[in-house]
Amino acid sequence: MADKGDIGWRVLAGGAALASGFAARRAITYAWKKTTGKEPPTNPESPDVALGEALGWAVVMGVGMEVARLLATRAAARRYAKSNGRLPAAFGLGD
């Protein structure tokens, strides 16, 4: 069973990931519109969307979302360590 520190970490990391995902999606969509001059594909799997556009959107969105999640998790870990004096147990570094 998880101790309170683990629950606190899960809540903090989950909230950070959720917020960063929302912000990243908005930023990536905005950048796509500015770069290409059109809306991103709403359904890249559709045969009506050009393959290059679908692949481009998938790569940009995948990389962008993962980078945002990584940065948010690292920031949450720093905040957790600052308030608890150690990194979360999920990092496997021990006390």
C-alpha positions as CSV (number, residue, x, y, z in Angstrom):
1,M,0.0,0.0,0.0
2,A,1.3,3.5,-0.9
3,D,2.3,5.8,2.0
4,K,1.1,9.4,2.1
5,G,4.2,10.6,0.3
6,D,3.5,8.4,-2.6
7,I,-0.1,9.6,-2.8
8,G,1.1,13.2,-2.6
9,W,3.6,12.6,-5.4
10,R,0.9,10.9,-7.6
11,V,-1.5,13.8,-7.2
12,L,1.2,16.4,-7.8
13,A,2.7,14.5,-10.9
14,G,-0.8,13.8,-12.3
15,G,-1.9,17.4,-11.9
16,A,1.3,18.6,-13.5
17,A,0.9,16.2,-16.4
18,L,-2.7,17.1,-17.0
19,A,-2.0,20.9,-16.9
20,S,1.0,20.6,-19.2
21,G,-0.9,18.4,-21.7
22,F,-3.6,21.0,-21.9
23,A,-1.2,23.8,-22.4
24,A,1.0,21.9,-24.8
25,R,-2.0,20.9,-27.0
26,R,-3.1,24.6,-27.3
27,A,0.5,25.8,-28.0
28,I,1.1,23.0,-30.6
29,T,-2.2,23.8,-32.3
30,Y,-1.4,27.5,-32.4
31,A,2.1,26.8,-33.8
32,W,0.7,24.5,-36.4
33,K,-1.8,27.1,-37.6
34,K,0.9,29.8,-37.7
35,T,3.3,27.6,-39.6
36,T,1.0,25.9,-42.1
37,G,-1.7,28.5,-42.3
38,K,-4.5,26.0,-41.7
39,E,-6.1,24.1,-38.9
40,P,-4.5,20.8,-37.8
41,P,-6.2,17.6,-38.9
42,T,-9.0,16.7,-36.6
43,N,-8.8,13.0,-37.6
44,P,-5.3,12.2,-39.0
45,E,-6.4,8.6,-39.6
46,S,-8.9,9.7,-42.2
47,P,-8.0,8.9,-45.9
48,D,-9.2,12.4,-46.7
49,V,-6.1,13.9,-44.9
50,A,-2.9,13.9,-46.9
51,L,-0.4,11.3,-45.6
52,G,2.4,13.9,-45.1
53,E,0.1,16.2,-43.1
54,A,-1.2,13.3,-41.0
55,L,2.4,12.1,-40.3
56,G,3.6,15.6,-39.6
57,W,0.8,16.3,-37.1
58,A,1.4,12.9,-35.4
59,V,5.1,13.6,-35.0
60,V,4.7,17.2,-33.8
61,M,1.9,16.3,-31.4
62,G,3.7,13.2,-30.0
63,V,7.0,14.9,-29.4
64,G,5.4,18.1,-28.1
65,M,3.2,16.3,-25.6
66,E,6.0,14.0,-24.4
67,V,8.4,17.0,-23.9
68,A,5.7,18.9,-22.0
69,R,5.0,15.8,-19.8
70,L,8.7,15.3,-19.1
71,L,9.3,19.0,-18.2
72,A,6.2,19.0,-16.0
73,T,7.2,15.8,-14.2
74,R,10.7,17.2,-13.6
75,A,9.3,20.4,-12.2
76,A,6.9,18.5,-10.0
77,A,9.8,16.3,-8.7
78,R,11.8,19.5,-7.8
79,R,8.9,20.9,-6.0
80,Y,8.3,17.6,-4.2
81,A,12.0,17.3,-3.2
82,K,12.0,20.9,-2.0
83,S,9.1,20.4,0.3
84,N,10.0,16.8,1.5
85,G,13.8,16.9,1.4
86,R,14.0,14.0,-1.0
87,L,12.9,12.8,-4.4
88,P,9.7,10.7,-4.6
89,A,10.1,6.9,-4.2
90,A,8.9,6.5,-7.7
91,F,12.4,7.6,-8.9
92,G,13.9,4.5,-7.3
93,L,16.7,6.5,-5.7
94,G,15.9,5.6,-2.1
95,D,16.2,8.0,0.9
